[in-house]
């Protein structure tokens, strides 16, 4: 008998395509009903409930009762980090329709990696913060510099206070860009603040994010450079 963890039981959670699709939907950091998750996986609600029971038993998801409804979400950052790490080893999905191509391009352009910005735009935001001196990188991860905290407070981002202790962040390897972006509490607070400001909007059908005109102009004003253009746009305007 081996005393090692049971890798096969954990791996089995990702073998079933429908279960993997449900986990991918939960990577947007929100809570969803069993019916909504079943629809995302294109399966019957009864089948979806069986899959969610297995994920609950393994501790990958948790359930939040709200009145007559039960909402499911990932059990925490550790589960999300594992799924994102696994995504770096997974092959790209086969794109068969124009709609699937647009959805794939939208995720690669900008998305939520559970609770922080990811994709091409997430990486550029991290690099902009570093180049501007608002973010400092170390072996332990990232911290906002005093200038960075003042700047983020001046932008009106909720959760930042230039007089408090620096909030720590960690590095996260972006599965589509193969470059680092900021995660951890600092990455979470940054994403929440930018969503509250209206610089980003959620795609209601996926974990993709849309950069609003306000967010595009705000980034250019602060960092003196443009954000990457969204898929299918004409850079000439």
N, C-alpha and C positions, 0 to 999 in steps of 0.2 A: 504494500500500500504506500502511495506517495503522500507526503504531508504538504505538497505544494497546493496552491489554490486550484479550484476546479475551473480551469480555463475553458473547457469544452462547454460547460453550462452557460458561461457568459457569452461565448462565441455563438452559441445556438440562438441567442436573442436576435442576432443580426442575419441569421441564415434565411429567415422567412421574409420575403420582399415586403409584404404588407406591414409587418412589425417594424421593419426598417423605415418604411415610409412614415409611419406614425411617429417614430423617434425623430426623424428629420423635421417633421412639422413642429414637434415640441422644442426643437433647437432655437425657435424664435423667442424663447423665454416666457411665453404666455401660457395660460391654462386653457385647455379645451375640453369639451364634453366628449364622451365616448362616441356619440353620433358624428360629431365634427371630425374626430380623428379617423373614424371608419370611412367617412366620405373622402378624406385626404388619401386614404390607402385604397380606395375603390373596392371596399368589401362591405358585407352586411353588418349592421350594428351588433348582432349577436356574435359574429365572428370577431369583431373588433373588441368586444368585451372580454372574450376568452384570451386574446392577445394581451390586453391590458392587465388581466389577472396574473399572467406570467411575469410581466414586467414589474408589477407590484410585489410579487413574491420574492423577486430577486433584489428589490430595493432600488430599481432604476427610476421608477416614477412614484409619485405620491398623489393622493386624492384629496380634494378639498370640497366637502359637502357645502352647498349653498342652497338652502331651501329644498326644493324637489330635485335639484340638479347636483350632479357630481362632476367636478372639474379635475382634470389630470394635468400634471406638469412634471418636468424632470425633477428628480430628487435633489439636485444641487449642481454646483459648478463642477464638481469632480466627474459627474456623469457626462456633462456637456463637454468637458475637456477631453474625455476619452473618445467621445463620438467624433469630435473635430480632429483629433489625432488620427483616428482610424480612417477618416475621410482622406487624409493625405496619402494613404496607401491604397485607396480604392480606385479602380479605373473610372474614367469619365463615363457617364451614362450615354447610351446610344440615343441620339437625337433623331426622331423620325418625322416630326411635323414642325411647321413654322412656329406654332405655339410653344412647343417644347424648346425650340431653339431660343426664343425670346425669354422664356423663363430661366433657362440656363445662363444666358448672358446677363440677365438682371441680377442673379445671385452672385455671379463673378464680379459684377461691377460694384455692388454695395449690398450688404446684408448685415443682419445681426448674428453674431456668433454667441448665441445664448443671451448675453446681456451687454455686449460691447460691439463696436463697429468692426467690420471685417470686409473682405473683398478689396478691390482696387482702391476704392475711396477710403476705406479704413486704413490701409497701409499708407496712403498719401497723407492722411490726417496725422498719423503717428510721425511720419518723416517731417511734416511741416512743423509740428510741435518741437521736435528735436532741433531742427535747423533754426528755429526762431528763438531758441534758448528757453522755451517754456517747459521743456521736459528734459530730464537728465537720465541717461541710461547707465546702469551698473550691472555687475554680475548678478545682483539680487533681483533686478527688474528695472522698473521706471519709478521716478518720483517727479512731482511737479516742483519746479524751482520757485523761489520767491517771486521772480518776475512772471512766471507762468501762473501762479495763483492770483497775482494781481490782475493779470490779463484775463483770466477766466472769470474772475469776479466782475471785471468791467464789462464783459460780454453779457452778464446777467445769468450765468449758468447756475441753476439751483444745485446745492450740495457743496459749493466751494466757498471757503472763507480764508482770506489771506492771513488772518491772525492765528489760525488753528494749526495743529501739527500736520505735516504733509501726509497726504493719503498715498498709500503704496499702490503700485501697479505691477503687473508681471508681463513677461513677453509671451506671445502666442504666435506660433507659426501658422501663417495663413495657408490653407490647403489649396487655394486656387492661384494665389500669387507667389507662393513659396518664399515669402518675405515676412518679417515680423510685424505684428501690430500690437497695440497696447490692450491688455486685458486686466483682470483683477478689479479691486474696488475703484481704482482710479479710472480704468476703462469703462466700468459700469456707470460711474457718476458722469463721465463725459458724454456717453451715449444718452443717458436720461436727460441731461441738461440740454443737449442739442435737439432732442425730440420735443422737449417742452418749449424751446424757443421757436419751434417750427422750421428749423433748418433741415430737418428730415421728416419724412412721412413713411408710415408702414404700408407695405403692400398687403391688402386684406387677404390675399390668397396664398401668400408665401412669407418667408422671412426676409425677402428682399426689402430694401429701403429705397425710397426715392429722395434724391436731393432736390429740395425746393429752390425756386429762384432766390428766395431770401438766404438760404444756406449757401448757394453758389456765390452770390455777391458778398456775403459775410466772410467766407473763406478768402476770397480774393482781396478784400479790404484788409483783413488782418495779416495775411501771410504774403501778399503781393504776388500771388501766382494763382492760376486757375486750377480748379478740380478737374479730373478726367471727365471727358464728355461721356454721357450715357450711350449705351449701345444703339446704333441706328441713327444717331444724331448727325447733323451736318456741322462740322466745326466752323464753317464759314458763317453759320447763323442763318 
